[in-house]
């Protein structure tokens, strides 16, 4: 049994080589990031990870311009499936462990959302790669209740559990009052992004602060339920990508825009803490 930690490149301002070194120094096992759009840059990216002995989780965001994560408006199910498949083909030029995708559109009907994720499962089978759909605002999985309906209708779908989004959408630590949804999500879980959200944001200013202990401990209870479910399904290798991030997620002081914390410090702290919890939970 092993919990592998991955470093996100979201919020990393330095070079790829610097990210690789940070990853190795912290004892992380890989990088989670999109494949570069430029072919030459992709070759450098893939070669650099291979030379460093690091794994890669490919990240795909459907129907968005490069560097943007909110979907373009009024795109169809077919548009999103085409966007996903094009990015899958690019990602498969490398050797991703699996694909994590922010996919779909929050404004679709439930029927359209289900139709889309049925298409995601077909693409997964067609290309022989796991495609794990992240629970994310702006996407069809933005809500715990809509995600429940999708999972019940598409039992083959795998998901990346970023429960922080559901906390801000519902304005509460929602999975404490919806244990059936937590259990269902855990049965479909493939990957976890351990960011701590609370009732007013998908990211607490600092999970080490005592005023956010309740939110931290709630998320940790939920992640433990996911691990237990994955182990019951036969998993022996678990993945986590700590994803405290920039772009308004990290709170800053007014006027000076000085960040209240260092992102890499936060991600190292939450990741290594979860590794210790994982080892304690499974007596490793």
Buried (B, 14 or more C-beta within 10 A) or exposed (E): BEBBBBBBBBBBEEEBEEBBEBBBEBEBBBBBBBBBEEEEEBEEBBEBBEEBEBBBBBBBBBBBEEEEBBBBEEBEBEBBBBBBBEBBEBBBBBEBBBBBBBBBBBBBEEEBBBBBBBBBBEBBEEBEBBBBBBBBBBBBBBBBBBBBBBBEBBEEBBBBBBBBBBBBBBEBBBBEEBEEBBEBBBBBBBBBBBBBBBEEBBBBBBBBEEEBEEBBEBBBEBBBBBBEBBBEEEBEEBBBBBBBBBEEBBEBEEEEEEEEBEBBEBBBBBBBBBBEBBEEBBEE
